[in-house]
């Protein structure tokens, strides 16, 4: 496996995950998801967030996608990364949201299903970005005359 491409895909994908998560969960849909909490006040305030864990989680998800794309799927275009990211995102999103819904009061069913849609969209975009990064061919060294 090309370590440089793996690290590049992981870093670019992790940054993309973090930005999209902040944009959608932290800004645009924060009030919606707060209203979908299952009655428990479980969200950390911004000044109480454990940033290292949040950032590491984003990078690990990106590393997971990058590894699958490089090692098992040979994905190296935006379009194929978008499609694969969506498929992986919907399965993982459904799996963890249904488990959380079935075992806790963290979120209403509406919130859990909305999170599936959002996590699928984010995984698709990140998958596309990683696919595009993997497509980039390293420049060739000039031939000595």
PLY file of the C-alpha trace (Angstrom):
ply
format ascii 1.0
element vertex 145
property float x
property float y
property float z
element edge 144
property int vertex1
property int vertex2
end_header
0.00 0.00 0.00
1.19 3.49 -0.84
1.71 5.02 2.61
1.87 8.58 1.30
-1.50 8.24 -0.46
-2.99 6.54 2.61
-1.87 9.37 4.88
-2.98 12.03 2.39
-6.42 10.43 2.01
-6.73 10.12 5.79
-5.70 13.72 6.49
-7.80 15.30 3.73
-10.76 13.03 4.55
-10.44 13.68 8.29
-10.38 17.45 7.79
-13.38 17.19 5.46
-15.28 15.08 8.02
-14.53 17.59 10.76
-15.61 20.61 8.69
-18.82 18.96 7.44
-19.67 17.68 10.93
-19.20 21.16 12.38
-21.21 22.74 9.58
-24.17 20.35 9.76
-24.23 19.11 13.37
-22.72 22.16 15.01
-24.39 24.94 13.06
-27.14 24.16 10.56
-28.97 21.31 12.31
-27.89 21.76 15.93
-31.34 22.91 17.07
-33.05 20.06 15.20
-30.89 17.38 16.79
-31.18 19.01 20.21
-34.99 18.80 19.85
-34.65 15.11 18.88
-32.84 14.13 22.06
-34.70 11.45 23.90
-35.23 13.62 26.95
-31.79 13.15 28.43
-29.41 16.09 28.52
-26.40 14.22 27.19
-24.72 16.69 24.85
-21.58 18.41 26.05
-21.44 22.18 25.97
-18.94 23.57 23.49
-16.50 24.46 26.27
-16.77 20.90 27.67
-16.13 19.03 24.43
-13.29 16.53 24.34
-11.70 17.84 21.17
-8.94 15.26 20.85
-11.52 12.44 20.81
-13.73 14.21 18.28
-10.82 14.97 15.96
-9.33 11.48 16.30
-12.73 9.94 15.55
-13.01 11.97 12.33
-9.54 10.92 11.23
-10.16 7.27 12.08
-13.33 7.23 9.96
-11.35 8.77 7.10
-8.56 6.22 7.59
-11.18 3.44 7.49
-12.56 4.68 4.16
-9.09 5.29 2.72
-7.95 1.80 3.68
-11.00 0.15 2.13
-10.68 2.25 -1.02
-7.00 1.44 -1.47
-6.70 -2.12 -0.21
-9.96 -3.80 -1.17
-11.87 -1.67 -3.65
-9.26 0.12 -5.77
-11.35 3.28 -5.68
-9.57 6.28 -7.11
-12.15 8.70 -8.52
-14.51 11.19 -6.96
-17.56 9.43 -8.38
-16.62 5.93 -7.20
-15.57 7.32 -3.81
-18.89 9.17 -3.51
-20.84 5.99 -4.24
-18.75 3.79 -1.93
-18.81 6.41 0.84
-22.60 6.58 0.62
-22.98 2.80 0.79
-20.60 2.48 3.74
-22.19 5.52 5.40
-25.75 4.23 5.16
-24.85 0.81 6.56
-22.80 2.23 9.44
-25.33 5.00 10.06
-28.24 2.56 10.19
-26.31 0.12 12.35
-25.21 2.50 15.08
-28.36 4.64 15.09
-30.67 1.64 15.37
-28.53 0.15 18.14
-28.53 3.49 20.01
-32.27 3.89 19.48
-32.97 0.33 20.60
-30.83 0.48 23.72
-30.96 4.07 24.95
-32.94 7.26 25.12
-30.27 9.33 23.41
-32.44 10.22 20.42
-35.96 9.90 19.06
-36.59 7.66 16.06
-36.98 10.76 13.88
-33.60 12.01 15.06
-31.98 8.63 14.53
-33.30 8.36 10.98
-32.32 11.96 10.21
-28.84 11.14 11.46
-28.71 8.18 9.06
-29.48 10.51 6.15
-26.95 13.10 7.29
-24.19 10.63 8.11
-24.73 8.97 4.72
-24.43 12.32 2.93
-21.29 13.26 4.86
-19.69 9.85 4.26
-20.50 10.16 0.55
-18.87 13.57 0.27
-15.83 12.48 2.26
-15.61 9.30 0.17
-15.66 11.42 -2.97
-12.91 13.66 -1.65
-10.78 10.67 -0.67
-11.39 9.07 -4.07
-10.28 12.27 -5.77
-7.14 12.43 -3.61
-6.32 8.82 -4.46
-6.72 9.61 -8.16
-3.94 12.18 -8.16
-0.89 10.72 -9.84
2.49 11.60 -8.36
4.55 13.83 -10.62
7.31 12.07 -12.45
10.90 13.08 -11.90
12.46 14.76 -14.91
14.78 12.52 -16.88
18.40 13.58 -16.60
19.92 14.53 -19.95
0 1
1 2
2 3
3 4
4 5
5 6
6 7
7 8
8 9
9 10
10 11
11 12
12 13
13 14
14 15
15 16
16 17
17 18
18 19
19 20
20 21
21 22
22 23
23 24
24 25
25 26
26 27
27 28
28 29
29 30
30 31
31 32
32 33
33 34
34 35
35 36
36 37
37 38
38 39
39 40
40 41
41 42
42 43
43 44
44 45
45 46
46 47
47 48
48 49
49 50
50 51
51 52
52 53
53 54
54 55
55 56
56 57
57 58
58 59
59 60
60 61
61 62
62 63
63 64
64 65
65 66
66 67
67 68
68 69
69 70
70 71
71 72
72 73
73 74
74 75
75 76
76 77
77 78
78 79
79 80
80 81
81 82
82 83
83 84
84 85
85 86
86 87
87 88
88 89
89 90
90 91
91 92
92 93
93 94
94 95
95 96
96 97
97 98
98 99
99 100
100 101
101 102
102 103
103 104
104 105
105 106
106 107
107 108
108 109
109 110
110 111
111 112
112 113
113 114
114 115
115 116
116 117
117 118
118 119
119 120
120 121
121 122
122 123
123 124
124 125
125 126
126 127
127 128
128 129
129 130
130 131
131 132
132 133
133 134
134 135
135 136
136 137
137 138
138 139
139 140
140 141
141 142
142 143
143 144
